[in-house]
Amino acid sequence: MTVLSLASDNEIQKAVDAAQSYYDGTADEIYRRIWGTSMHLGLFESQDEPLPSAMQRAKDAMIGGIALHQESKVLEVGCGYGALARQLVRNFDCAVLATNISQKQLDRAKELTDAEGLSDKVRFEKCDFHKLPYKDNSFEVYWSQESFLHAADRVQVLNEAHRVLEPFGLLAFSEVTLRRSTPPALREQILKRVKSPSMWSKYEYEVHLKKSDFQVEKWVDWSDNVARTYGWTLKQLSRKESEIVARIGQEAFDNACEGMQLWQQAAKDGYLGWIHVIAAATNKSTT
């Protein structure tokens, strides 16, 4: 069942422009120098584990829930610098179409992929996940890591994911969630950090996945890792302050630290969470 979209075209475009401005702006310098080639939350085994290995564990856990092979066709939205796409090609020799709205990230992703000699299997395209320019039933897997938080209309994003997936194709995603009881002033501050118009709670994801004809096959709560992720990044920001300030200026650096401290505390207080979900696209015509 296709659920009616909730946002106007203008609202969607504003969200797209805001996300593009965020990732093409000073955030790009911070992500490159702190996160590296992957820009996600980490699944930690210990308090002092470095974020890069924790991020890799999260990716590996997600990949472990889907059965990929050489003939698989994967669509990734919010691909960042293309780290996941390259890993899938190395591991499974499958075809990956990796998309993003940030041209700066796409350019870097292409450079890294060309350097590894994987450009014959990974294609990068700039597009908006609210309106995917791809045919129905085109992909076996739709992949997203912490990109839905930028959507103006997550219902439409889920509709599009369902449309482009093959019958019983898999939606594999991880996402930051925001508790519905979050005080309005705090909610506004949380959203402001990443220029997001809104964020869903865990309950809202559960409800809307069902309404959009996705059958949940795996649901894991990784919320304990959000505060750890930002604790690690704040330590790295402090260590590399002079290097980063030279690139983006003191005001932008201070704003970034303030935003991450806010997210770290909001996670500790139980307002911010993190889920990993794998869901199959049902009620699709096979003709």
N, C-alpha and C positions, 0 to 999 in steps of 0.2 A: 504494500500500500504506500503510495507516494503521499507524504504529509505536506500540506500547504506551507510554503515558506513564510517567514514572519517579518523579514526586513525588506525595505524598499531597495531598489537599485542604487539610489543615492547613499543610503546607509551602508550598503555593502562596499561601494566604491570608497567611502570615507575610511572604512576599516582596512581595506586593502592598501590605500595610500598611507595610512598610519603605520601599518606593519612594515611596509617597504621603507618608509622614512626611518623607522627604528633600526632595522637591520642594515641599511645602507649608511647610517650615521655613525656616531661615536661608539655605538654598541659593537660594531664590526671590529674596531681596534681592541676592545676588551675581550671579545670572544676569541680572537686570534691569539692574543697574548696570554690568556688565562686558560681557556678551554682547549685551544688547539684546533684540530681539524674536525672535531665532533662537539656539538653544542647542546648537550642534554643533561638531565639529572642522572645521578649515579646510583647503582644498587650496591650498597656497601656491605662488606663482611666485618669490618671493624671501624672504630671511631677514627683511627689515624690512617686509613687507607687513602691513597691518592685518588682524586676524582677520575683521571683517565682510565684506570683499571676498573673502577666502579661503573663508569659509563659503558665500557666494553662488556661487563657482566650483564648489564641490563639489555644490551643489544643481543647478546648470545641467548639470554633467556627468552626474548621475544622470538628470535629465529627458531629456537627449539620447539616452539609451538606450531610451526607451519612446516609442511613437507614440500620443499622446493626441489626442482630437478632442472635438467638442461633445457627443457621445453617451456618452462614456466615464464610467464610474462608478469612483471611486477611494476606497479605504479607507485612511486613514492611522492608524497606531497610535503612541502616544507623540507626540502632535501639538504639545506645547509650547504656545507662544503663537499657533499657527496660521499662521506665516509661509509655510510651504510650501503649505498649502491655498489661501491667498490668491493666491500666485503662479500656481498651476495654473489657478485660475479666471480670473485676468487674462489668462493666455497662451492658454488653450484653451477657456474658457467651459464647462468640464465640471463635473460634479457631484462634490463631495468630501464624504465623511463622515469627519470628523476626531475621533479618540477619544483619551482620556487617563484616567488614574486620579487626577490632581491637579485638584481642584475649583478651586483658586486659579489654576492656569494656564488652565483652561477659561474661567473668568470673564473673565480678561484677554484671552484669544483672542477671545471673543465681542465684547468692547468694541472691540478693534482692527478686527475684521471688520465690525461695524456702522458704524464710523466711515468705512470705505472703501466702504460701500454694497454689500457682497458677500454679505450674509447670506441672500439668496435662493438662492445656489448652494453655500454651505458650511454644513453642519450639524455641530454639536459635541455629542458625547455622552460621558458618563462610562461606561467599561466596561473590563474586564480582558481582555487579549489571550489569556489562557489559555482563556477561555470566551466566545467572541464570540456575542452574541445576534442573529445574522443568518443568513439562509437560505443553503443551499448554492448555489454558482454565482451569487453576487450581484454580484461585482465583477470588473472588467477588470484592475485594478491594486491590489496590496496594498503599501503604502509604509511603511517604517520607517527612521529614522535614529537610531542609537545607543540603541535602546530594548530590544533583546533582552538586553542585559547585566543587566537587572533581573528576568529571568524565573527562576522556580524550576524550570520544566520547559520548556526550549526545544524539546524533541521535541513536546510538546503544542501549543506556540505554532506550530510549523511545520505540524502536523496541521490546526490551525484555519485557518491561512492557506491551505493547500491546499483545505480544504473550502469556504471562502467564495469562492474564485476560480473564474471560469469556466474551462472546458477551455482549456488553453494560456494562461490569464491569467498575468500577470507579478507575481512577487514581486521588488520592487526595494528593496534595503536597503543600508545601510552600518553597520558594527559594529566596536566595539573588540574585539580578541582578546587572549588571554592564553596565552603559550607554555606547553606542558604541562610543561616542565622547570623552571618557575619555582619557586624554593625556597619551601617551605610558609609560612615566616614572612613572606616578602615577599608571597606570594599573599594571605595573610590581611589584610595592611595595604592592599593594592591594593583588595580587595573592600570593606574597611571604609569607605573614602572615600565610596563611592556606595551603601552599605548593600545590596550585591548578595550573593546567596547563592553564586554561582559565575559563571565566565565560560568560554566555549569558546575553544579554539585554532582556528587556520585549518583544521587537519586535521579537527577535529571538525565544523566547519561543512560542509566538503566531504563527509564521510561521511554526515552526517545529512540534508543536502539530498537526496542520492541516495536514501537509505532512505525519505524522505518523498515520493518521486516528483516531485521537482523536477529539471528538466533545466537545468543552468547554461548560460546563453548569454553571460554576461559576468562576468569575475572580474578585478578590478584591486586591486593591493596599494598602499594609500596610507599605509603605516606610517611613512614618513619625516616625515609631517606631524603626528604626535601630539606629539612633543616641542616642535615649533614652536608648536603651539596653546597649550600650557601655558606656554611661555616668554613668549608675548605676554600671556596672562591674568595671569601673575604680575607683570609690569611694570605692568599696569593696576591690579591690586590695590594695589601699592605707591603708585601715584600717587593713588589714591582712598581710601587707608586711613582717614583721618579721617571721611570721609563715610559709609563702610560701617560702621566701628566704632560710630558714633553710632546706627546702625540695629540692629545685631546683637550688639554687645559685643565686647570685645577677645579673649576666649577663643574665641568662635566664629570670629572673623576669623583668629586664629592657627592654629586647627585647619584652616580652609579652605586657608590658604597651605601648611601642612605637607603636606596631602593632595595638593595640586597639584604641589608640589615632588617628592613621591614618585613621582607618575605621570610627570612630566617625566623623571626619572632612569631610571625603569623602561622608558620608551620609548627613551631613549638607549642603554640596555643591551640592547635587543632583546627584552625580555619582553612589553611591550605593543605591539600592532600595530593596524592599521585596514584593513578591506577594504570594497570596494564590489562587490555582486553583483546580477545580474539573472538570474532563473531562471523557467522556464515550468512551470506545473502540468500534469503529464502523467498518463496513466492515469485519466482522469475520464470518467464516463459522459456522453454527449451527449444521452441520452434524458430 
